Amino acid sequence: MKRVIPNCRHRLCSWHLEKNASTNVHIPEFPIDFAQLMLKKCKIDEFDNTWAAMVKQYKLENNNWVLNIYLKRDNWAEAYLRGHMFARMRSTQRIEDMNAHFNIFLDQKVRLYEFVAQYDRALARMRVNEAETESKTENSFPVLTTPLRSLEKHATELFTRKIFSLFRHEIRKEGKLFVMERVQLEDHRTYCFGEYKAPTCTWTVEYFPADITMKCCCLKFESFGIPCCHMIAVMKSKQLMCIPPSCILQRWTRRGRSKRQQPSLTQICSTLTQTARFGILCFCFSEMSYYASHADKDFEKAREIAFQLTSQMKKCWAIRK
């Protein structure tokens, strides 16, 4: 992988590592402590010290698996993987989830002609679920519940429903923070934050006013793509009414998909099944319907065109039949 895809950061599956820990270390408490340390968001020095204490506690200094897995810690420990984009994935759950979805429709004894039909059914179900989620995101807005109404309102207009809920959680966490120190430098300002009832926890955010960019030591934005509570605290301190563009990852926005170039007619294979063509058309007309529904004139125009086009397609379908 390093030779073929040199810029790709590899990560070992956390689920398999937990299974391996229980298989190779026959101490009931060790896999639990191992899993907690593996997923702990901390600095590298803190991870190494905690690991050494854990190995000493369970007397595993001579365990070969423990020694070998520690040498690979930069491929599985959250402390070493901070700042690398994994979109919160830390196991092979994407593959397993896809397998589970298709297992509902397929089995080992299915015939080839049955497989094609069942595969189309599985894809249709996925498209229906996705269309339902997109419709909810596009046509509704959550109720504002936090004190930072301006930032929260901007987030509802900007992010998908799922990402917005994660961002609102960060807004609520911001309430526990307080500014310990501000340092004005030549081209930027540094904020040092502490947490209520946790005096040993500190975070540093660098704020560059020239282009309104921020960089937090927790590296949550680099790791997942949403502003952390520490960056939100800086936004509050600077009286920002909107989330800065530098703190927005396009892939998590409502228009993340529409930015992509639509495939041309020559790119769409003529052998697509009816279900696949149906799914593509549903997405195209769903987006048109969203924009047309905002005004009476646009709504009437879109409805008239839809009636005409539907009538035309019915005639074509009848001729083919």
Buried (B, 14 or more C-beta within 10 A) or exposed (E): EEEEEEEEEEBBBBBEBBEBBBEBBEBEEBBEBBBEBBBEEBEEEEBBEBBEEBBEEBEBEEBEEBEEBEEEBEBBBBBBBBEEBEEEEBBBEEEEEEEEBEEEBBEEEBEEEEEEEBBBBBBBEBBEEEBEEBEEBBEEEEEBEBEBEBBBBBBBEBBBBEBBEBBBEBBBBBBBBEEBEEEEEEEBBEBBBBBEEEEEEBBBBBBBEEEBBBBBBBBBBBBBBBBBBBBBBBBBBBEBEBBBEBBBBEEBBBEBEEEEEEEEEEEEEEEEBEBBEEBBEBBEBBBEBBEBEEEEEEEEEBEEEBEEEEEEEEEEEEEEE
